[in-house]
């Protein structure tokens, strides 16, 4: 994979293990890089779903400033509405704040917002066709 284009987003978090576990469970992401910053002593991890050269960089901090939300969010496409329903039910059982799911029709699709342990927003969606839209915009068939 080549590092060209959008490669990452960085988010502060209070408990890097708890945040990494959230993204593993609800966004199917795994840690692909883990280090400790020599100056601050804070841990930094990179999370990937291994589908493209893009990572979420989690940076441990004493205080989270500039949360991603309420409308700013990370978006994850899910394979079905049923999967969104399952993840939302599981999230609610584990005390995760959930908005939705809601069906807004094309092009927004079926979606829900989950709030990670630090208040950053993760959208789960089905039916947005982002990949198809980009492919059509580029003239690819």
N, C-alpha and C positions, 0 to 999 in steps of 0.2 A: 504494500500500500504506500502511496505517495502522500506526503503532507502538503497538499495544495488545497486552498479553500478553507472553509470553516472547520477548525480542528477541535475546539474545546470551549467549554464555559466553566468558569471557576466560581465556586460557592463556598462561603465560610460556614463552618459548623462547630458546634460545641463538643460533640462526642462523635468522633470520626467512625468508630465501630458501629454505633447505632445508626448513623446516616448511611454508611455503606450497606448495612443490612437492609435498610428501607429500600434503597435502589436495587439491591439484589432481588428482593421479594416482589416489588411492584413494577420494576422496569427491566428485569432480567439482565442486570449488569453485574460484572465481576471486576475485582481489583486486578489491574494489569501493571500497575506501578505503585510502589509504596516506599516512602522515604521520610527521613526526619530532617527538617531544616536546621543547619548548624547554628545559625544566628539566633533564632527564636526558640528552637527546640520543639516546634510544632510539627505534627505529622501532616503529610500531604499524600493523598492517594489519587490515582486516576482510575475511573470506572469506565468500562466499555461493554456494549452489548455484542461486540465482535461482528457487527454487520457492516461497518464502515469505519474509516479512520477519524473517529470523533470520540472524545472522552468528556466526562464530567470530572473536573478537578475539585476535590474536596480539600479545603484548607482548614485545619483545626485552629480555633481562635478562642480567646477568653470571652469575647463578645461578638455576636453576629450583627454586622451592620449591612444595611441595604438588602433586605430579603427580596427574593424573586417572587413577586405577587403584588397585589391581589389578582390582576389580570395577566401580568407578565408571568410566563410559565415555561417549563420544559414540556415537550409533547412526545408521547410514545404511542405509536400505532400498535394496536392489539389485533390478533387474528380473528376475533369474533366479539359480538355483543355479549355472548355468554361469558367470555373471559373477563370482560369489564365488570359484569355483574358479580362474578366470583371474586375478583380482586377487591371490589368495593365492599362486599360483604365481609371478606376477611379483614380488610382495613378497619371497618367499623368494629368488628369483634376485638381488635387489638388497640382500640382507642384512637385510631388515626382519624383526623377530621376529614370528612368527605363531602363534597358538593356534587350532587347528581347521583346516578347518571341521568342524562337528558338526551333527547333525540331532537336535533335541530334540522334534520334533513340535509340534503346536499347543499353546499359542499362541506358543511361543518360536521355532519354525521352524528354519531352516538358518542357521547363523551362524559367524563367525570373529572373533577379536580380532587386530588389528594394532597394533603399538606405534610411535608416531611418533618422530621423531628425539630427542625429549626424554623419552620414556617414557610419554606420555599414551596412553590406550587408545582406539582407534577400533573399533567393532563394525560389521561388514558383515553384513546379514541379509536373508533372503528368507522370506516367509510369516508375518510377525508380524501383519500386518493392523492396524497402529496406526491408520491413517486410518479404516478401516471401523469399528473399535471406538469411536473418538471420535465418528464420525458416528452410530452406533447409540445411544450413551450420551446424545447430544443430541436424539434423536428425529427426526433428519433421515433422509430416505429417498432 
